[in-house]
Amino acid sequence: MATPADIAAMRRAIALAARGLGSTSPNPVVGCVITDAAGEIAGTGWHRRAGGPHAEVHALAAAGDRARGGTAYVTLEPCAHTGRTGPCAEALRAAGISRVVHAVADPTPQAAGGASVLRAAGVRVESGLLAEEAEAVNAAWLTSVRRGRPHVLWKYAATLDGRIAAEDGTSRWITSAESRADVHRLRAECDAVVIGSGTLAADDPHLAVRGIEGAVQPLRVVVDTHATATPGARVLDGAAPTLIAVGEHADTSRLTGVDTVVLPPGAGGGLDIHALLAVLYGRGVRSVLLEGGPTLAGAFVAAGAVDKVIGYLAPALLGAGPTALGGAGITTIAQALRLHMTETVRIGPDLRITAVAATIPAPAPAPAPVPVAKER
């Protein structure tokens, strides 16, 4: 049975893992805490970037000789393969770790098996401690492994009566400066930010991360079926990479030098959402922040491709104007996408509500095989 000290150490490892959000793709975020034989913390670490040392290696380096006879708390099962770095299971064994506690088993065939390697070497291995919390912080990578597509977080801002703009189309600003700053945190934690041509035309958003030191800029993606984007759009300014997804018959002559991809049509008349996610997956994107308007959000929901929702609700009423979600293929209450609320937080004067799908949507069609990094 886990002790309070075990729980505290794993919770700290989970917090460390979160520090890697937005900078480790296509690898997971992982945190590690090492205690010495007396149970005192000897070293900590987290996976900071793809291709760099894993969390266990950082923690072992910090612990030094104090690791011998100690315990390693790791949010993900230590890897057993050699990629751009060596196997962490072997590093833990060589350092003399006597006990390893990991929260979540590694689901990838390339990296899994570290627990078995450690047990075979006489190391005591325990799994499942704070698994739900560890899964939540690593949801993007785990979703990409299990479902073969990026994890999708849909974010929107609305009034208490669900309006995202007034009847005349004005929307700046529904929510507070504090909420808008929080959105930059979400962007910094994701690999790609996605909007549609409607949002591009209405708001000319920039979509790059501001105000967060050291943030890795996400890929800015515009779903633009008819290639209506103009060279002067702020999303094309070079502050971050940009991809324009267009339809098969779009005229892209105005987008010379812009990274574009042609996608097949989707069921609702726009572009195929599964094809878009397959393209992003092939580019190493494991987490998507959907910031588009109601039409694009509806297309993602209809495709069963929304894993998490964050709504910023302002204490205001408009009474008319567009709502946050457009047609999503839901015609009766029995078809409602039921969500499980995981958090409610005050952000300035606003309320931030976080919810995840209560039931897993039907699996999307598997993307075509693509060459991606296989390292954990």
C-alpha positions as CSV (number, residue, x, y, z in Angstrom):
1,M,0.0,0.0,0.0
2,A,1.3,3.5,-0.9
3,T,2.4,5.6,2.0
4,P,1.8,9.4,2.3
5,A,5.5,9.8,1.4
6,D,5.0,7.7,-1.8
7,I,1.9,9.8,-2.8
8,A,3.7,13.1,-2.1
9,A,6.7,12.0,-4.2
10,M,4.6,10.9,-7.1
11,R,2.5,14.1,-7.0
12,R,5.7,16.1,-7.2
13,A,6.8,14.0,-10.2
14,I,3.5,14.7,-11.9
15,A,4.0,18.5,-11.4
16,L,7.5,18.2,-12.8
17,A,6.1,16.3,-15.9
18,A,3.8,19.2,-16.6
19,R,6.8,21.5,-17.0
20,G,7.5,19.8,-20.3
21,L,4.1,20.5,-21.9
22,G,4.5,22.0,-25.3
23,S,8.2,21.2,-25.7
24,T,8.6,17.4,-25.8
25,S,6.5,16.3,-28.9
26,P,6.4,13.8,-30.3
27,N,7.5,12.3,-27.0
28,P,5.5,12.2,-23.7
29,V,5.9,14.5,-20.7
30,V,7.5,12.6,-17.8
31,G,8.6,13.5,-14.3
32,C,10.8,11.7,-11.9
33,V,11.6,12.0,-8.2
34,I,14.4,9.9,-6.6
35,T,14.6,9.4,-2.9
36,D,17.6,8.0,-1.1
37,A,17.6,4.9,1.1
38,A,16.4,7.0,4.0
39,G,13.4,8.3,2.1
40,E,14.7,11.8,1.6
41,I,14.5,13.4,-1.9
42,A,17.9,13.1,-3.6
43,G,17.1,14.2,-7.1
44,T,14.4,15.4,-9.5
45,G,14.0,15.7,-13.2
46,W,11.6,16.0,-16.1
47,H,11.8,15.3,-19.8
48,R,12.5,18.8,-21.3
49,R,12.7,18.3,-25.1
50,A,12.5,15.5,-27.7
51,G,15.9,14.0,-28.2
52,G,17.2,15.2,-24.8
53,P,17.8,13.2,-21.6
54,H,14.7,11.6,-20.1
55,A,13.3,12.5,-16.7
56,E,15.0,9.6,-15.0
57,V,18.4,10.6,-16.4
58,H,18.1,14.1,-15.1
59,A,17.0,12.9,-11.7
60,L,19.8,10.3,-11.4
61,A,22.3,13.0,-12.3
62,A,21.0,15.2,-9.5
63,A,20.9,12.3,-7.0
64,G,24.4,11.0,-7.7
65,D,25.5,8.3,-5.3
66,R,22.5,8.9,-3.1
67,A,20.4,7.0,-5.6
68,R,21.9,3.7,-4.5
69,G,19.3,1.8,-2.5
70,G,16.7,4.4,-3.1
71,T,13.3,4.7,-4.8
72,A,12.5,6.2,-8.2
73,Y,9.0,7.6,-8.7
74,V,8.3,8.0,-12.4
75,T,5.0,9.2,-14.0
76,L,5.5,6.8,-17.0
77,E,7.0,3.3,-17.0
78,P,10.8,3.6,-17.6
79,C,11.6,2.8,-21.2
80,A,13.5,-0.3,-22.2
81,H,14.8,0.6,-25.6
82,T,17.5,2.7,-27.2
83,G,16.4,5.6,-29.3
84,R,18.2,8.9,-29.4
85,T,18.9,8.2,-25.7
86,G,19.6,5.0,-23.8
87,P,17.1,2.9,-21.9
88,C,16.1,4.4,-18.6
89,A,15.4,1.0,-17.1
90,E,19.0,0.1,-17.5
91,A,20.1,3.5,-16.1
92,L,18.0,3.0,-13.0
93,R,19.4,-0.5,-12.5
94,A,23.0,0.6,-13.0
95,A,22.5,3.4,-10.4
96,G,21.6,0.9,-7.8
97,I,17.9,1.9,-7.4
98,S,16.2,-0.7,-5.3
99,R,12.6,0.2,-6.0
100,V,10.7,1.8,-8.9
101,V,7.2,3.2,-8.6
102,H,5.6,4.3,-11.9
103,A,2.1,5.7,-12.4
104,V,1.2,4.6,-15.9
105,A,2.4,1.7,-18.0
106,D,4.0,2.7,-21.3
107,P,1.6,1.7,-24.1
108,T,4.1,1.8,-27.0
109,P,5.7,-1.4,-28.2
110,Q,9.0,0.3,-28.7
111,A,9.5,1.6,-25.2
112,A,7.4,-0.7,-23.0
113,G,8.9,-3.5,-21.0
114,G,11.0,-1.4,-18.6
115,A,9.2,-2.8,-15.6
116,S,9.9,-6.4,-16.7
117,V,13.6,-5.5,-17.2
118,L,13.8,-4.0,-13.8
119,R,12.1,-6.9,-12.1
120,A,14.4,-9.4,-13.8
121,A,17.3,-7.4,-12.3
122,G,15.9,-7.8,-8.8
123,V,14.4,-4.3,-8.6
124,R,11.1,-4.0,-6.8
125,V,8.6,-2.5,-9.2
126,E,5.1,-1.1,-8.4
127,S,2.7,0.5,-10.8
128,G,-0.6,2.5,-10.8
129,L,0.1,5.1,-8.1
130,L,-1.9,8.3,-8.9
131,A,-2.4,6.8,-12.4
132,E,-5.4,9.1,-13.1
133,E,-3.5,12.3,-12.3
134,A,-0.5,11.1,-14.3
135,E,-2.7,10.2,-17.3
136,A,-4.3,13.6,-17.2
137,V,-1.0,15.5,-17.5
138,N,0.1,13.2,-20.3
139,A,-3.3,13.0,-22.0
140,A,-2.0,14.4,-25.3
141,W,0.7,11.8,-25.8
142,L,-1.4,8.9,-24.5
143,T,-4.3,9.9,-26.8
144,S,-1.9,10.0,-29.8
145,V,-0.5,6.6,-29.0
146,R,-3.9,4.9,-28.3
147,R,-5.9,6.6,-31.1
148,G,-3.4,7.3,-33.8
149,R,-4.2,11.0,-33.9
150,P,-3.5,14.2,-31.9
151,H,-5.3,15.0,-28.7
152,V,-7.8,17.8,-29.4
153,L,-8.7,20.5,-26.8
154,W,-11.5,22.8,-27.9
155,K,-11.3,26.2,-26.2
156,Y,-14.0,28.9,-26.4
157,A,-15.0,32.1,-24.7
158,A,-18.7,33.0,-24.2
159,T,-21.2,34.9,-22.1
160,L,-23.3,33.2,-19.6
161,D,-26.0,32.8,-22.2
162,G,-23.6,31.0,-24.5
163,R,-22.9,33.8,-27.0
164,I,-19.4,34.2,-28.5
165,A,-20.2,37.5,-30.2
166,A,-23.0,40.1,-30.2
167,E,-25.7,40.3,-32.9
168,D,-23.6,42.7,-34.9
169,G,-20.6,40.4,-34.8
170,T,-18.5,42.3,-32.3
171,S,-16.7,40.1,-29.8
172,R,-13.7,42.0,-28.4
173,W,-13.6,41.4,-25.6
174,I,-16.1,39.0,-24.1
175,T,-13.8,37.7,-21.5
176,S,-11.2,39.4,-19.3
177,A,-7.5,40.1,-19.9
178,E,-6.8,37.4,-17.3
179,S,-8.7,34.8,-19.3
180,R,-6.9,35.9,-22.5
181,A,-3.5,35.5,-20.8
182,D,-4.5,32.1,-19.7
183,V,-5.2,31.1,-23.3
184,H,-1.6,31.9,-24.1
185,R,-0.7,29.3,-21.5
186,L,-2.9,26.8,-23.4
187,R,-1.2,27.7,-26.6
188,A,2.3,27.2,-25.1
189,E,1.3,23.7,-23.9
190,C,0.1,22.6,-27.4
191,D,1.8,21.6,-30.6
192,A,-0.7,23.2,-32.9
193,V,-3.4,25.9,-32.8
194,V,-6.3,25.4,-35.3
195,I,-8.8,27.9,-36.6
196,G,-11.1,28.1,-39.6
197,S,-11.4,30.6,-42.4
198,G,-14.4,32.3,-40.7
199,T,-12.3,33.2,-37.6
200,L,-9.5,34.3,-39.9
201,A,-11.7,36.7,-41.8
202,A,-13.6,38.0,-38.7
203,D,-10.7,38.4,-36.3
204,D,-7.4,38.2,-38.2
205,P,-5.9,36.5,-35.1
206,H,-2.1,36.2,-34.6
207,L,-2.3,32.8,-32.7
208,A,1.4,33.0,-31.6
209,V,2.2,32.7,-27.9
210,R,2.9,35.9,-26.0
211,G,4.0,36.6,-22.5
212,I,5.4,33.2,-21.7
213,E,9.2,33.1,-21.5
214,G,10.8,30.2,-23.3
215,A,7.6,29.0,-25.0
216,V,7.9,26.9,-28.1
217,Q,5.7,28.5,-30.7
218,P,3.0,26.1,-31.9
219,L,2.2,25.4,-35.5
220,R,-0.6,27.8,-36.6
221,V,-3.2,25.9,-38.7
222,V,-5.9,27.5,-40.8
223,V,-8.7,25.3,-42.2
224,D,-9.3,27.3,-45.4
225,T,-11.3,25.3,-47.9
226,H,-11.4,27.9,-50.6
227,A,-7.9,29.5,-49.9
228,T,-9.4,32.8,-48.9
229,A,-6.4,33.8,-46.7
230,T,-4.5,36.8,-48.0
231,P,-0.7,37.3,-47.7
232,G,-1.3,40.2,-45.3
233,A,-3.0,38.0,-42.7
234,R,-1.2,38.2,-39.3
235,V,-1.1,34.4,-39.0
236,L,1.4,34.5,-41.9
237,D,3.8,36.9,-40.3
238,G,6.6,34.5,-39.5
239,A,6.4,34.7,-35.8
240,A,5.5,31.0,-35.7
241,P,5.2,28.3,-38.4
242,T,1.9,28.3,-40.3
243,L,0.0,25.6,-42.3
244,I,-3.0,26.4,-44.5
245,A,-5.3,23.4,-45.2
246,V,-7.2,23.9,-48.4
247,G,-9.7,21.9,-50.5
248,E,-8.9,20.0,-53.7
249,H,-10.0,22.8,-56.1
250,A,-8.8,25.8,-54.2
251,D,-6.7,28.5,-56.0
252,T,-3.6,28.9,-53.9
253,S,-1.8,31.3,-56.3
254,R,-2.0,34.1,-53.7
255,L,-0.3,31.9,-51.1
256,T,3.1,31.6,-52.8
257,G,5.7,30.5,-50.3
258,V,3.1,29.5,-47.7
259,D,3.0,26.0,-46.4
260,T,-0.2,24.4,-47.7
261,V,-1.8,21.0,-47.7
262,V,-4.7,19.8,-49.8
263,L,-7.3,17.8,-48.0
264,P,-10.4,15.8,-49.2
265,P,-13.9,17.1,-48.5
266,G,-15.6,16.1,-45.3
267,A,-19.1,14.8,-44.7
268,G,-20.5,18.3,-43.8
269,G,-19.1,20.2,-46.8
270,G,-15.9,21.4,-45.3
271,L,-12.6,19.5,-45.1
272,D,-12.1,16.0,-43.8
273,I,-11.3,16.5,-40.1
274,H,-9.7,13.0,-39.8
275,A,-7.5,13.7,-42.8
276,L,-6.4,17.0,-41.2
277,L,-5.5,15.2,-37.9
278,A,-3.6,12.5,-39.9
279,V,-1.5,15.2,-41.6
280,L,-0.8,16.9,-38.3
281,Y,0.1,13.6,-36.6
282,G,2.5,12.9,-39.5
283,R,4.2,16.2,-38.7
284,G,4.8,15.2,-35.1
285,V,1.8,17.1,-33.7
286,R,0.5,15.3,-30.6
287,S,-1.7,18.1,-29.1
288,V,-4.1,20.4,-30.9
289,L,-5.7,23.5,-29.4
290,L,-8.9,24.2,-31.4
291,E,-9.7,27.9,-31.3
292,G,-12.0,28.1,-34.3
293,G,-15.6,29.3,-34.4
294,P,-18.8,27.4,-34.1
295,T,-18.7,25.8,-37.6
296,L,-15.2,24.3,-37.2
297,A,-16.0,23.3,-33.6
298,G,-19.1,21.6,-34.8
299,A,-17.2,19.7,-37.5
300,F,-14.7,18.4,-34.9
301,V,-17.5,17.3,-32.6
302,A,-19.4,15.6,-35.4
303,A,-16.1,13.8,-36.3
304,G,-15.8,12.5,-32.7
305,A,-12.5,14.4,-32.5
306,V,-12.9,16.5,-29.3
307,D,-11.2,15.0,-26.2
308,K,-11.4,18.0,-23.9
309,V,-13.3,21.3,-23.6
310,I,-12.3,24.4,-21.8
311,G,-14.9,27.2,-21.7
312,Y,-14.2,30.7,-20.4
313,L,-17.5,32.1,-19.3
314,A,-17.9,35.8,-18.7
315,P,-20.5,37.2,-16.3
316,A,-22.3,39.0,-19.2
317,L,-25.5,38.5,-21.2
318,L,-26.0,39.3,-24.9
319,G,-29.4,37.6,-25.7
320,A,-28.5,37.3,-29.4
321,G,-25.6,36.5,-31.6
322,P,-23.7,33.3,-32.6
323,T,-23.4,30.5,-30.1
324,A,-20.2,28.6,-29.3
325,L,-21.0,25.4,-31.1
326,G,-22.6,25.1,-34.6
327,G,-24.1,22.0,-36.2
328,A,-22.4,19.0,-34.8
329,G,-24.7,16.3,-36.1
330,I,-26.6,16.2,-32.9
331,T,-30.4,16.3,-33.4
332,T,-31.8,14.8,-30.2
333,I,-30.9,14.9,-26.5
334,A,-29.9,11.2,-26.6
335,Q,-27.1,12.1,-29.0
336,A,-25.6,14.8,-26.7
337,L,-21.9,14.5,-26.2
338,R,-21.8,14.0,-22.4
339,L,-18.9,15.5,-20.6
340,H,-17.3,14.9,-17.2
341,M,-16.4,18.2,-15.5
342,T,-12.9,18.0,-14.0
343,E,-12.3,21.6,-12.9
344,T,-13.9,25.0,-12.3
345,V,-11.7,27.9,-11.6
346,R,-12.1,31.7,-11.3
347,I,-9.9,33.5,-13.8
348,G,-10.3,37.2,-13.0
349,P,-14.0,37.9,-13.2
350,D,-14.6,34.9,-15.4
351,L,-15.2,31.2,-14.8
352,R,-13.0,28.6,-16.5
353,I,-14.7,25.2,-16.9
354,T,-12.8,22.1,-18.0
355,A,-14.5,18.9,-19.0
356,V,-13.5,15.7,-20.8
357,A,-15.6,13.3,-22.8
358,A,-17.5,11.0,-20.4
359,T,-17.4,8.3,-23.1
360,I,-14.7,7.6,-25.6
361,P,-16.0,8.6,-29.1
362,A,-15.8,5.9,-31.8
363,P,-12.2,5.5,-33.0
364,A,-11.4,7.6,-36.0
365,P,-10.0,5.9,-39.2
366,A,-6.4,5.1,-38.6
367,P,-4.0,7.5,-40.3
368,A,-1.8,6.3,-43.1
369,P,1.7,5.2,-41.8
370,V,4.0,8.1,-41.5
371,P,7.7,8.4,-40.5
372,V,7.6,9.8,-37.0
373,A,10.1,9.7,-34.1
374,K,9.7,6.5,-32.2
375,E,11.6,7.5,-29.2
376,R,9.9,7.8,-25.8
